[in-house]
């Protein structure tokens, strides 16, 4: 069913614009040729994969993370359109430098993937408040500030896509796993995504999120995927009976980053093997 509403003549005109016209080849909707993207947390796991996928789709990718040697290896593997930037995203000046580098390299900023994240299981009644604060600094404050900095480049151009990496644990509890700080931070990312998507939608900047289920990463591999009990927990509680493979996020990323999703904003796309459907 198509949504209908008031006569457009009676409403405030929208400033939102599409990146381009309808392509002759629908597969071009997933191409990013000539565009500039920033990926945070790009030195491993999901971030490394996201940088590779956007690069393969044609984008110039500014890959940001703390570990310079891993970023240099990524740049060596992918070539000249991969620009490494060593940065600590808990530091405001480093966040500013990442965005400035993207604009310096390409003269524009089209895509921001807010991927960098942090989480360590801890019982809520004994978790040091400093641990909670660090989790929020990386998972929420950095995400908000980077989105703000990116928007300052995107809004005058009337185009851009911000993709926040949330989690199914921002939508449901992690229990019996003790992850109060992480759940709180990812819940904040979910609603921040909705709010920014609504604030900037009329100006051509889309803000969406991917909520992955259980995927192998530095945070999850040892305690969940390499641990017999952890893997059994994932297998038992995921309707598809397994954890995800990194390449199973590729389609969601390209959909939200490019022109295939020009009428999507404020949305949280779960890629979770059915976790939320239980």
N, C-alpha and C positions, 0 to 999 in steps of 0.2 A: 504494500500500500504506500502511495506517495504521500508525504506529509503536506498539508495545506495550512494556510494561515491568512492573516490580514492582507489586504491589497498592498503590494509593495509601494504603491504611491502614498500610502498612509504611514509608512515607517521611515525611520532614519536610513538614509542611503548607506550602503556598506562600502568601506574602503578596501575590503579584502580583494586580492587578485590571485589568479592562478599563475604558476611559474611560466607556463607556456600554453599554446593551443593544444588541441587533441592530436596526438601523434598518429601518423599513418599506420605505424606498427605498434600495436598495444604493448609489446614487450619493451618498447622505449620508455614506458611509464616507470620502469625500474632502473633506468640508466641515470647516471649522475655526472655525465661528461661535462667538464668545464666548471664544476662546482667545487666549493671548498668546504671541508668538513673537519670538525674537531672531535676526537674521541679521547675521553679521559680514562685513566686506569688501563692504558693500552699495552702495558708490559707483560701481561699474562692473561690466561683464561678467556673470558668473554670479551674483554677489551681488545686483546690481540686479534681475536677472530673478527670483531666488528671492524677494526681498522683494515684488515685484509679484504673483507667483503665490500666495504665502501670503495676501497682502492680498485678492486676488480670491476666495480660498476662504473669506473671512470673518474672518480673524485680525486682531488688533491686532499690528502689526509694529514692533518696535524695531530700527531699522536703524543699524548701527554701522560707522564707517569714519573715516579721517583727514581726508578732504576734505569740509569742512563745506558748501561751496557745492553740491556734487553731491548731498549728502544733503538739503539744503534744496530743491533742484529736484525730487527724488524725492517729498518730502513735499508739495510744491505740486501735483505731478501726481496723487497718490493721495488726498490729503485727510486727515481727522482721525485715522484709524486707523493712520497711518504716523508714527512718532515717531523723529526723527533724533537720534543721539547721536554727537558727534565724539569719537573715541577712538583712541589709539595702542595697539594690542593687544600691543605688546612691554612695556608698562608694567602692572605688576600692579594698581595702583590704578585704572587705566582699565578694566581687565577687570571689576573689582569694581563699578565705577560703572555699567557697561552692564547687568549683571544686576540691580543695585539699582533702576535706572530702570524696567526691565520690571516688577518687582514693584510699584513705586510706581504705575505707570500702570494696571496691571490687577489688582493684588492677588494675582497668581499668575504662574507661568511654566510653559507647557505644551510649548513646542518651542524647541530651540536648534539653529540651523544654523551649524556651525563651518565657514565658507567661506573666510575670509581666508587668503591664501596668498602665498608668495614663492618665486621661483626665477629664477636667471640661469645660463645655460649656462657652464660653465668646465671646463677639463681638470683632472682630479683631482690630477695631479702638481704643478700650479702654482697651484691655487686657494688663496687666502689662508684661513687657518683662521677668521679673523673672518667671512668670507662664509659658511662652513659654520655657524658659531655663530648668525648672524642667521637663516639658513634654518630652523634647528631652533627658535629662539626663536619665530618666527612660526607655523611649520607644525606644531610639536609642543607646545612648552611652553604656548603660548596656548590651543591646543585642549584640552590636559589641564586647565588651570586653569579655563577657562570651563565645561567639562563638570563639574568638581568643584563650582564655584559653582552651576551650574544644578541639580545633583543635590541640593544642600542645600535647595533650594526644592521640588524634585519628590518626593524620597523621603518626606518627612512626609505629602505629599498622596496618595502611592501611585499616582502617574500621571506620565507625561511621556515625551517622545520627543526624543532627541538624534541629530541627523543630521550626521555628519562628512563633509566633502568630501575624499575621498582622491584617487586617480588610478590609472589602469592602470599608471602608472610606479611605483606602490607594490607592484605584483604581478609585474612583469617589468622587465627592464633597458630603459633608453632608448637604448642603443647602436644606431647610431653617434653619436647625439646625446650630448654630454658633460654629464650631469646627475647626477653622483654625490650631491651634497648633497640635491637635490630628491628623487631616488629613495629615499634613506635616510630622509628626513623622511616621505614618504608611506607607505613601508613601516611606519614606526613608527605612523602613524595607523591603518593597517589592523589591526595587532595590538592597539593600544590599544582600538580599537572592539570587538574580540572580547572582550578582557578585561573592559572595563567592562560590556558587554552581559551577560556571565556574572555579574559581581558584583552587578548591580542588577536582574537579571531577575525575581527572586522578589519584589521590592518594587515592581513595577509600572512601573519606568523602563526603557524600551527604548533601546538604543544601536546604531545601524546606520551604515553609510557608503555613499555613492555614489562609485564609481570612474569618472569620466568618461574617455572616450578623448580624441580631438583635437577640441576646441571652440575657436572664436575667442574670445580674451580679450586683455587688455592684455599678458599674458605671452607669448602665442603668435601674435598677429595679424601682427606685423611680420616675424618670422623664419620663420614656418611658413605662414600663410595668404596673406600679401601677397608672399611670396617664391616665385618660380617653382619652384625646387628643393625648397623646403620643402613646398609644396602637392603636388608630384609624389610626394614621399616619403609623405605621408598617403594620397593616392589609390592609390598602388601597394600599400601595405601594409595597408590597411583592406579587409576582405572586401566591405563594402558600397560601396567605391569612392569614398568622399567623407568629409569631416569632418562633425561633427555641427552641427546648428542649435540655438541656445540653447533654443528651446521643446521640444526633444526630451528635455530633462531634467525637464520639468514633471511628467510622470506619476510618475517615480521619486520625486521630492521629495514629492508629495502622498501617495503610497503609504506612504512611511516616516514622514512627519510625523503622519499621522492614523490613524483607526481601521481603515483597510483592512489594516494590518499589526500588529494587536494580538498576533499569535503569532509575530512575527519579531523577533529580537534577536541581536546579535553578527554580523550578516550584512553582507557587502560586495557591493553590487549594481553590477555593471559596466554602463555605458551607453556602448558603445564601437564600435558598428558591426561587431562581430566581431573586434576587435583581439586579444583574449585567446584566441580560438578557433583562431587560426592554428596 
